[in-house]
Amino acid sequence: MADKRIVLILNAGQEYIRHTGDDERKYAAQLNRLFEAVTDTYIPLLNAFESLERDGIPFKVGLVLSPVLCNLLEDPVVQKQYSEWIERRLEIGKREIERNASVPARLEIAKLCFEKNQEAAISYAKYNQKIIRKFYEFQKKGFVEILATCGTDIFLPQYSDIPEVMSAQVETGLYAYKASFGEVPDGFWLPEMGYYPGIEKILKAYGMNYTVLDSRSFLFSENEPEKGIFYPARFENSLAVFARDSRCDAEIFGEDGFASGKAYLDINKDIGFELPAEELEPFVTKGEPRYSFGYAYCKKEASVAKENTYSYSDAAAHCMADAETFVSRRETVLKEAEKLLPDTDVVSLVVTVSLNKLRNVWNEGIYWIECLFRAAAQKKVQFECARNLLGNQYQLQRIRPYYGSSSGVGYGEDLLSSKNNWMIRYVRKASRRMVDLSERFPADTGLKARLLNLGAKELMLAQSCGWAKMIHNNDFPEYARMRFNRSINDFTAVFDALGSNTVSTEWLTKLENEHQIFPWMNYRIFNRKR
């Protein structure tokens, strides 16, 4: 009888959204996304891990913490901003408790929302603001495997003909991993699971042991994987590869998926969107963009009902039931795989979940993840980290996967759509220029080196496909366009300054202070590899 394993990988990506001074108020809606992620995702996930450990529930999970996210969460300025933000949330909560004092059902929900924010503030202080370090502690205990990823959320296939860019992004991601966690990872997460034949050579050259691809890339391989998606394989250069079960996305996020359950909180009816502007002052003034405040009272009821008030106990019960259903379905699939692969000692399924997507549509999503492990404890299936399933990877079947992605319908087409395709020509031109600059100035120091390092950072920020996704999805598209243009313009200013051999130290210092990401950046990572 084969062992049955589920590999759960949670992907936590983040665009570089950092503003200070007057811009902090101007871009409050965008900053709110980051701070909400801390309150609604990262701290609850840590609390879930602590709860599972305390109760003796076995759990293993893969986690992708992007370098940009790690940089922001470890930034003292951002930490201070979050502490002030959560205090404002608590102040809003006190007002909501007072406003709903005469409506018992809504008063109870207001108190629960207040307690959630209060718990986040307490946990943040307990962790000494070092959320990333706390995740690493669970890795040291063997519960979590943190995968490395690229420096920014780049879609690598768009640069398949510029290998220096792909190498620079991989190298930056690994350096960032070492800076945050002090060790070398086994697995490497390709942003958007963007794969193009040849990327495996770069990953293997940097010492990676495995990566994860979308099932389309895996199954459309030139030679058919003998064990399907239920067993890892390897590239020609012996880099191991897992295939995710792409069907799970529909089960979780589809029209009738778990996240759409009618018992769950309707976060789109948050008071930040529902109340008149004058009732939200001084937190939001008239004419400013609206954003959520973390206080909502309605469940996702499709029809207009007399009683549509959210019930925390009902939602919690549905979470557990949905988790049991999800685990049972995976167990059924693995049992069928076991019959088809009688000579296999382990059959596994890889499930990937975007924490950003989860937070945007499912208030109870993190609790559902906790319930998955509790449900599995009652089944003949266990969660496992990918690296523990490799065994002797040199005995795995060799395959030649096909181009693919987890974005769009499997090919990343939403990252180069009619809405955002204007971006690619600018960033590719800047990428080629950066490669040339690294060759022209191989050993410069002082101001020129600072200028080149700044150019490398601005280019990497522009290469993030997150801006293209925001524009495609009409999610703060003006902001995404502004941030992309600013990075491209700043890189162009660097290029022009080097060409004219003049540089404004005031301008350079100002930009270095604004974008403090990758303080150890060395522009020479864009050198051509010979």
Secondary structure as a PSIPRED ss2 file (coil, helix, strand):
# PSIPRED VFORMAT (PSIPRED V4.0)

   1 M C   1.000  0.000  0.000
   2 A C   1.000  0.000  0.000
   3 D E   0.000  0.000  1.000
   4 K E   0.000  0.000  1.000
   5 R E   0.000  0.000  1.000
   6 I E   0.000  0.000  1.000
   7 V E   0.000  0.000  1.000
   8 L E   0.000  0.000  1.000
   9 I E   0.000  0.000  1.000
  10 L E   0.000  0.000  1.000
  11 N E   0.000  0.000  1.000
  12 A E   0.000  0.000  1.000
  13 G C   1.000  0.000  0.000
  14 Q C   1.000  0.000  0.000
  15 E C   1.000  0.000  0.000
  16 Y C   1.000  0.000  0.000
  17 I C   1.000  0.000  0.000
  18 R C   1.000  0.000  0.000
  19 H C   1.000  0.000  0.000
  20 T C   1.000  0.000  0.000
  21 G C   1.000  0.000  0.000
  22 D H   0.000  1.000  0.000
  23 D H   0.000  1.000  0.000
  24 E H   0.000  1.000  0.000
  25 R H   0.000  1.000  0.000
  26 K H   0.000  1.000  0.000
  27 Y C   1.000  0.000  0.000
  28 A H   0.000  1.000  0.000
  29 A H   0.000  1.000  0.000
  30 Q H   0.000  1.000  0.000
  31 L H   0.000  1.000  0.000
  32 N H   0.000  1.000  0.000
  33 R H   0.000  1.000  0.000
  34 L H   0.000  1.000  0.000
  35 F H   0.000  1.000  0.000
  36 E H   0.000  1.000  0.000
  37 A H   0.000  1.000  0.000
  38 V H   0.000  1.000  0.000
  39 T H   0.000  1.000  0.000
  40 D H   0.000  1.000  0.000
  41 T H   0.000  1.000  0.000
  42 Y H   0.000  1.000  0.000
  43 I H   0.000  1.000  0.000
  44 P H   0.000  1.000  0.000
  45 L H   0.000  1.000  0.000
  46 L H   0.000  1.000  0.000
  47 N H   0.000  1.000  0.000
  48 A H   0.000  1.000  0.000
  49 F H   0.000  1.000  0.000
  50 E H   0.000  1.000  0.000
  51 S H   0.000  1.000  0.000
  52 L H   0.000  1.000  0.000
  53 E H   0.000  1.000  0.000
  54 R H   0.000  1.000  0.000
  55 D H   0.000  1.000  0.000
  56 G C   1.000  0.000  0.000
  57 I C   1.000  0.000  0.000
  58 P C   1.000  0.000  0.000
  59 F C   1.000  0.000  0.000
  60 K C   1.000  0.000  0.000
  61 V E   0.000  0.000  1.000
  62 G E   0.000  0.000  1.000
  63 L E   0.000  0.000  1.000
  64 V E   0.000  0.000  1.000
  65 L E   0.000  0.000  1.000
  66 S C   1.000  0.000  0.000
  67 P H   0.000  1.000  0.000
  68 V H   0.000  1.000  0.000
  69 L H   0.000  1.000  0.000
  70 C H   0.000  1.000  0.000
  71 N H   0.000  1.000  0.000
  72 L H   0.000  1.000  0.000
  73 L H   0.000  1.000  0.000
  74 E C   1.000  0.000  0.000
  75 D C   1.000  0.000  0.000
  76 P H   0.000  1.000  0.000
  77 V H   0.000  1.000  0.000
  78 V H   0.000  1.000  0.000
  79 Q H   0.000  1.000  0.000
  80 K H   0.000  1.000  0.000
  81 Q H   0.000  1.000  0.000
  82 Y H   0.000  1.000  0.000
  83 S H   0.000  1.000  0.000
  84 E H   0.000  1.000  0.000
  85 W H   0.000  1.000  0.000
  86 I H   0.000  1.000  0.000
  87 E H   0.000  1.000  0.000
  88 R H   0.000  1.000  0.000
  89 R H   0.000  1.000  0.000
  90 L H   0.000  1.000  0.000
  91 E H   0.000  1.000  0.000
  92 I H   0.000  1.000  0.000
  93 G H   0.000  1.000  0.000
  94 K H   0.000  1.000  0.000
  95 R H   0.000  1.000  0.000
  96 E H   0.000  1.000  0.000
  97 I H   0.000  1.000  0.000
  98 E H   0.000  1.000  0.000
  99 R H   0.000  1.000  0.000
 100 N C   1.000  0.000  0.000
 101 A C   1.000  0.000  0.000
 102 S C   1.000  0.000  0.000
 103 V C   1.000  0.000  0.000
 104 P H   0.000  1.000  0.000
 105 A H   0.000  1.000  0.000
 106 R H   0.000  1.000  0.000
 107 L H   0.000  1.000  0.000
 108 E H   0.000  1.000  0.000
 109 I H   0.000  1.000  0.000
 110 A H   0.000  1.000  0.000
 111 K H   0.000  1.000  0.000
 112 L H   0.000  1.000  0.000
 113 C H   0.000  1.000  0.000
 114 F H   0.000  1.000  0.000
 115 E H   0.000  1.000  0.000
 116 K H   0.000  1.000  0.000
 117 N H   0.000  1.000  0.000
 118 Q H   0.000  1.000  0.000
 119 E H   0.000  1.000  0.000
 120 A H   0.000  1.000  0.000
 121 A H   0.000  1.000  0.000
 122 I H   0.000  1.000  0.000
 123 S H   0.000  1.000  0.000
 124 Y H   0.000  1.000  0.000
 125 A H   0.000  1.000  0.000
 126 K H   0.000  1.000  0.000
 127 Y C   1.000  0.000  0.000
 128 N C   1.000  0.000  0.000
 129 Q C   1.000  0.000  0.000
 130 K C   1.000  0.000  0.000
 131 I H   0.000  1.000  0.000
 132 I H   0.000  1.000  0.000
 133 R H   0.000  1.000  0.000
 134 K H   0.000  1.000  0.000
 135 F H   0.000  1.000  0.000
 136 Y H   0.000  1.000  0.000
 137 E H   0.000  1.000  0.000
 138 F H   0.000  1.000  0.000
 139 Q H   0.000  1.000  0.000
 140 K H   0.000  1.000  0.000
 141 K C   1.000  0.000  0.000
 142 G C   1.000  0.000  0.000
 143 F C   1.000  0.000  0.000
 144 V E   0.000  0.000  1.000
 145 E E   0.000  0.000  1.000
 146 I E   0.000  0.000  1.000
 147 L E   0.000  0.000  1.000
 148 A E   0.000  0.000  1.000
 149 T E   0.000  0.000  1.000
 150 C C   1.000  0.000  0.000
 151 G C   1.000  0.000  0.000
 152 T C   1.000  0.000  0.000
 153 D C   1.000  0.000  0.000
 154 I E   0.000  0.000  1.000
 155 F C   1.000  0.000  0.000
 156 L H   0.000  1.000  0.000
 157 P H   0.000  1.000  0.000
 158 Q H   0.000  1.000  0.000
 159 Y H   0.000  1.000  0.000
 160 S C   1.000  0.000  0.000
 161 D C   1.000  0.000  0.000
 162 I C   1.000  0.000  0.000
 163 P H   0.000  1.000  0.000
 164 E H   0.000  1.000  0.000
 165 V H   0.000  1.000  0.000
 166 M H   0.000  1.000  0.000
 167 S H   0.000  1.000  0.000
 168 A H   0.000  1.000  0.000
 169 Q H   0.000  1.000  0.000
 170 V H   0.000  1.000  0.000
 171 E H   0.000  1.000  0.000
 172 T H   0.000  1.000  0.000
 173 G H   0.000  1.000  0.000
 174 L H   0.000  1.000  0.000
 175 Y H   0.000  1.000  0.000
 176 A H   0.000  1.000  0.000
 177 Y H   0.000  1.000  0.000
 178 K H   0.000  1.000  0.000
 179 A H   0.000  1.000  0.000
 180 S H   0.000  1.000  0.000
 181 F H   0.000  1.000  0.000
 182 G C   1.000  0.000  0.000
 183 E C   1.000  0.000  0.000
 184 V C   1.000  0.000  0.000
 185 P C   1.000  0.000  0.000
 186 D C   1.000  0.000  0.000
 187 G E   0.000  0.000  1.000
 188 F E   0.000  0.000  1.000
 189 W E   0.000  0.000  1.000
 190 L C   1.000  0.000  0.000
 191 P H   0.000  1.000  0.000
 192 E H   0.000  1.000  0.000
 193 M H   0.000  1.000  0.000
 194 G C   1.000  0.000  0.000
 195 Y E   0.000  0.000  1.000
 196 Y C   1.000  0.000  0.000
 197 P C   1.000  0.000  0.000
 198 G C   1.000  0.000  0.000
 199 I H   0.000  1.000  0.000
 200 E H   0.000  1.000  0.000
 201 K H   0.000  1.000  0.000
 202 I H   0.000  1.000  0.000
 203 L H   0.000  1.000  0.000
 204 K H   0.000  1.000  0.000
 205 A H   0.000  1.000  0.000
 206 Y C   1.000  0.000  0.000
 207 G C   1.000  0.000  0.000
 208 M C   1.000  0.000  0.000
 209 N C   1.000  0.000  0.000
 210 Y E   0.000  0.000  1.000
 211 T E   0.000  0.000  1.000
 212 V E   0.000  0.000  1.000
 213 L E   0.000  0.000  1.000
 214 D C   1.000  0.000  0.000
 215 S H   0.000  1.000  0.000
 216 R H   0.000  1.000  0.000
 217 S H   0.000  1.000  0.000
 218 F H   0.000  1.000  0.000
 219 L H   0.000  1.000  0.000
 220 F C   1.000  0.000  0.000
 221 S C   1.000  0.000  0.000
 222 E C   1.000  0.000  0.000
 223 N C   1.000  0.000  0.000
 224 E C   1.000  0.000  0.000
 225 P C   1.000  0.000  0.000
 226 E C   1.000  0.000  0.000
 227 K C   1.000  0.000  0.000
 228 G H   0.000  1.000  0.000
 229 I H   0.000  1.000  0.000
 230 F H   0.000  1.000  0.000
 231 Y C   1.000  0.000  0.000
 232 P C   1.000  0.000  0.000
 233 A E   0.000  0.000  1.000
 234 R E   0.000  0.000  1.000
 235 F C   1.000  0.000  0.000
 236 E C   1.000  0.000  0.000
 237 N C   1.000  0.000  0.000
 238 S C   1.000  0.000  0.000
 239 L C   1.000  0.000  0.000
 240 A E   0.000  0.000  1.000
 241 V E   0.000  0.000  1.000
 242 F E   0.000  0.000  1.000
 243 A E   0.000  0.000  1.000
 244 R E   0.000  0.000  1.000
 245 D C   1.000  0.000  0.000
 246 S C   1.000  0.000  0.000
 247 R H   0.000  1.000  0.000
 248 C H   0.000  1.000  0.000
 249 D H   0.000  1.000  0.000
 250 A H   0.000  1.000  0.000
 251 E H   0.000  1.000  0.000
 252 I H   0.000  1.000  0.000
 253 F H   0.000  1.000  0.000
 254 G C   1.000  0.000  0.000
 255 E C   1.000  0.000  0.000
 256 D C   1.000  0.000  0.000
 257 G C   1.000  0.000  0.000
 258 F H   0.000  1.000  0.000
 259 A H   0.000  1.000  0.000
 260 S H   0.000  1.000  0.000
 261 G C   1.000  0.000  0.000
 262 K C   1.000  0.000  0.000
 263 A C   1.000  0.000  0.000
 264 Y C   1.000  0.000  0.000
 265 L E   0.000  0.000  1.000
 266 D C   1.000  0.000  0.000
 267 I H   0.000  1.000  0.000
 268 N H   0.000  1.000  0.000
 269 K H   0.000  1.000  0.000
 270 D C   1.000  0.000  0.000
 271 I H   0.000  1.000  0.000
 272 G H   0.000  1.000  0.000
 273 F H   0.000  1.000  0.000
 274 E H   0.000  1.000  0.000
 275 L C   1.000  0.000  0.000
 276 P C   1.000  0.000  0.000
 277 A H   0.000  1.000  0.000
 278 E H   0.000  1.000  0.000
 279 E H   0.000  1.000  0.000
 280 L H   0.000  1.000  0.000
 281 E C   1.000  0.000  0.000
 282 P C   1.000  0.000  0.000
 283 F C   1.000  0.000  0.000
 284 V C   1.000  0.000  0.000
 285 T C   1.000  0.000  0.000
 286 K C   1.000  0.000  0.000
 287 G C   1.000  0.000  0.000
 288 E C   1.000  0.000  0.000
 289 P C   1.000  0.000  0.000
 290 R C   1.000  0.000  0.000
 291 Y C   1.000  0.000  0.000
 292 S C   1.000  0.000  0.000
 293 F C   1.000  0.000  0.000
 294 G C   1.000  0.000  0.000
 295 Y C   1.000  0.000  0.000
 296 A C   1.000  0.000  0.000
 297 Y C   1.000  0.000  0.000
 298 C E   0.000  0.000  1.000
 299 K E   0.000  0.000  1.000
 300 K C   1.000  0.000  0.000
 301 E C   1.000  0.000  0.000
 302 A C   1.000  0.000  0.000
 303 S C   1.000  0.000  0.000
 304 V C   1.000  0.000  0.000
 305 A C   1.000  0.000  0.000
 306 K C   1.000  0.000  0.000
 307 E C   1.000  0.000  0.000
 308 N C   1.000  0.000  0.000
 309 T E   0.000  0.000  1.000
 310 Y C   1.000  0.000  0.000
 311 S C   1.000  0.000  0.000
 312 Y H   0.000  1.000  0.000
 313 S H   0.000  1.000  0.000
 314 D H   0.000  1.000  0.000
 315 A H   0.000  1.000  0.000
 316 A H   0.000  1.000  0.000
 317 A H   0.000  1.000  0.000
 318 H H   0.000  1.000  0.000
 319 C H   0.000  1.000  0.000
 320 M H   0.000  1.000  0.000
 321 A H   0.000  1.000  0.000
 322 D H   0.000  1.000  0.000
 323 A H   0.000  1.000  0.000
 324 E H   0.000  1.000  0.000
 325 T H   0.000  1.000  0.000
 326 F H   0.000  1.000  0.000
 327 V H   0.000  1.000  0.000
 328 S H   0.000  1.000  0.000
 329 R H   0.000  1.000  0.000
 330 R H   0.000  1.000  0.000
 331 E H   0.000  1.000  0.000
 332 T H   0.000  1.000  0.000
 333 V H   0.000  1.000  0.000
 334 L H   0.000  1.000  0.000
 335 K H   0.000  1.000  0.000
 336 E H   0.000  1.000  0.000
 337 A H   0.000  1.000  0.000
 338 E H   0.000  1.000  0.000
 339 K H   0.000  1.000  0.000
 340 L H   0.000  1.000  0.000
 341 L C   1.000  0.000  0.000
 342 P C   1.000  0.000  0.000
 343 D C   1.000  0.000  0.000
 344 T C   1.000  0.000  0.000
 345 D C   1.000  0.000  0.000
 346 V E   0.000  0.000  1.000
 347 V E   0.000  0.000  1.000
 348 S E   0.000  0.000  1.000
 349 L E   0.000  0.000  1.000
 350 V E   0.000  0.000  1.000
 351 V E   0.000  0.000  1.000
 352 T E   0.000  0.000  1.000
 353 V E   0.000  0.000  1.000
 354 S E   0.000  0.000  1.000
 355 L H   0.000  1.000  0.000
 356 N H   0.000  1.000  0.000
 357 K H   0.000  1.000  0.000
 358 L H   0.000  1.000  0.000
 359 R H   0.000  1.000  0.000
 360 N H   0.000  1.000  0.000
 361 V H   0.000  1.000  0.000
 362 W C   1.000  0.000  0.000
 363 N C   1.000  0.000  0.000
 364 E C   1.000  0.000  0.000
 365 G H   0.000  1.000  0.000
 366 I H   0.000  1.000  0.000
 367 Y H   0.000  1.000  0.000
 368 W H   0.000  1.000  0.000
 369 I H   0.000  1.000  0.000
 370 E H   0.000  1.000  0.000
 371 C H   0.000  1.000  0.000
 372 L H   0.000  1.000  0.000
 373 F H   0.000  1.000  0.000
 374 R H   0.000  1.000  0.000
 375 A H   0.000  1.000  0.000
 376 A H   0.000  1.000  0.000
 377 A C   1.000  0.000  0.000
 378 Q C   1.000  0.000  0.000
 379 K C   1.000  0.000  0.000
 380 K C   1.000  0.000  0.000
 381 V C   1.000  0.000  0.000
 382 Q E   0.000  0.000  1.000
 383 F E   0.000  0.000  1.000
 384 E C   1.000  0.000  0.000
 385 C C   1.000  0.000  0.000
 386 A H   0.000  1.000  0.000
 387 R H   0.000  1.000  0.000
 388 N H   0.000  1.000  0.000
 389 L H   0.000  1.000  0.000
 390 L C   1.000  0.000  0.000
 391 G C   1.000  0.000  0.000
 392 N C   1.000  0.000  0.000
 393 Q H   0.000  1.000  0.000
 394 Y H   0.000  1.000  0.000
 395 Q H   0.000  1.000  0.000
 396 L C   1.000  0.000  0.000
 397 Q C   1.000  0.000  0.000
 398 R E   0.000  0.000  1.000
 399 I C   1.000  0.000  0.000
 400 R C   1.000  0.000  0.000
 401 P C   1.000  0.000  0.000
 402 Y C   1.000  0.000  0.000
 403 Y C   1.000  0.000  0.000
 404 G E   0.000  0.000  1.000
 405 S C   1.000  0.000  0.000
 406 S C   1.000  0.000  0.000
 407 S C   1.000  0.000  0.000
 408 G C   1.000  0.000  0.000
 409 V C   1.000  0.000  0.000
 410 G C   1.000  0.000  0.000
 411 Y C   1.000  0.000  0.000
 412 G C   1.000  0.000  0.000
 413 E H   0.000  1.000  0.000
 414 D H   0.000  1.000  0.000
 415 L H   0.000  1.000  0.000
 416 L H   0.000  1.000  0.000
 417 S C   1.000  0.000  0.000
 418 S C   1.000  0.000  0.000
 419 K C   1.000  0.000  0.000
 420 N C   1.000  0.000  0.000
 421 N C   1.000  0.000  0.000
 422 W H   0.000  1.000  0.000
 423 M H   0.000  1.000  0.000
 424 I H   0.000  1.000  0.000
 425 R H   0.000  1.000  0.000
 426 Y H   0.000  1.000  0.000
 427 V H   0.000  1.000  0.000
 428 R H   0.000  1.000  0.000
 429 K H   0.000  1.000  0.000
 430 A H   0.000  1.000  0.000
 431 S H   0.000  1.000  0.000
 432 R H   0.000  1.000  0.000
 433 R H   0.000  1.000  0.000
 434 M H   0.000  1.000  0.000
 435 V H   0.000  1.000  0.000
 436 D H   0.000  1.000  0.000
 437 L H   0.000  1.000  0.000
 438 S H   0.000  1.000  0.000
 439 E H   0.000  1.000  0.000
 440 R H   0.000  1.000  0.000
 441 F C   1.000  0.000  0.000
 442 P C   1.000  0.000  0.000
 443 A C   1.000  0.000  0.000
 444 D C   1.000  0.000  0.000
 445 T C   1.000  0.000  0.000
 446 G H   0.000  1.000  0.000
 447 L H   0.000  1.000  0.000
 448 K H   0.000  1.000  0.000
 449 A H   0.000  1.000  0.000
 450 R H   0.000  1.000  0.000
 451 L H   0.000  1.000  0.000
 452 L H   0.000  1.000  0.000
 453 N H   0.000  1.000  0.000
 454 L H   0.000  1.000  0.000
 455 G H   0.000  1.000  0.000
 456 A H   0.000  1.000  0.000
 457 K H   0.000  1.000  0.000
 458 E H   0.000  1.000  0.000
 459 L H   0.000  1.000  0.000
 460 M H   0.000  1.000  0.000
 461 L H   0.000  1.000  0.000
 462 A H   0.000  1.000  0.000
 463 Q H   0.000  1.000  0.000
 464 S E   0.000  0.000  1.000
 465 C C   1.000  0.000  0.000
 466 G H   0.000  1.000  0.000
 467 W H   0.000  1.000  0.000
 468 A H   0.000  1.000  0.000
 469 K H   0.000  1.000  0.000
 470 M H   0.000  1.000  0.000
 471 I H   0.000  1.000  0.000
 472 H H   0.000  1.000  0.000
 473 N C   1.000  0.000  0.000
 474 N C   1.000  0.000  0.000
 475 D C   1.000  0.000  0.000
 476 F C   1.000  0.000  0.000
 477 P H   0.000  1.000  0.000
 478 E H   0.000  1.000  0.000
 479 Y H   0.000  1.000  0.000
 480 A H   0.000  1.000  0.000
 481 R H   0.000  1.000  0.000
 482 M H   0.000  1.000  0.000
 483 R H   0.000  1.000  0.000
 484 F H   0.000  1.000  0.000
 485 N H   0.000  1.000  0.000
 486 R H   0.000  1.000  0.000
 487 S H   0.000  1.000  0.000
 488 I H   0.000  1.000  0.000
 489 N H   0.000  1.000  0.000
 490 D H   0.000  1.000  0.000
 491 F H   0.000  1.000  0.000
 492 T H   0.000  1.000  0.000
 493 A H   0.000  1.000  0.000
 494 V H   0.000  1.000  0.000
 495 F H   0.000  1.000  0.000
 496 D H   0.000  1.000  0.000
 497 A H   0.000  1.000  0.000
 498 L H   0.000  1.000  0.000
 499 G H   0.000  1.000  0.000
 500 S H   0.000  1.000  0.000
 501 N C   1.000  0.000  0.000
 502 T C   1.000  0.000  0.000
 503 V C   1.000  0.000  0.000
 504 S C   1.000  0.000  0.000
 505 T H   0.000  1.000  0.000
 506 E H   0.000  1.000  0.000
 507 W H   0.000  1.000  0.000
 508 L H   0.000  1.000  0.000
 509 T H   0.000  1.000  0.000
 510 K H   0.000  1.000  0.000
 511 L H   0.000  1.000  0.000
 512 E H   0.000  1.000  0.000
 513 N H   0.000  1.000  0.000
 514 E H   0.000  1.000  0.000
 515 H C   1.000  0.000  0.000
 516 Q C   1.000  0.000  0.000
 517 I C   1.000  0.000  0.000
 518 F C   1.000  0.000  0.000
 519 P C   1.000  0.000  0.000
 520 W C   1.000  0.000  0.000
 521 M C   1.000  0.000  0.000
 522 N C   1.000  0.000  0.000
 523 Y H   0.000  1.000  0.000
 524 R H   0.000  1.000  0.000
 525 I H   0.000  1.000  0.000
 526 F H   0.000  1.000  0.000
 527 N C   1.000  0.000  0.000
 528 R C   1.000  0.000  0.000
 529 K C   1.000  0.000  0.000
 530 R C   1.000  0.000  0.000
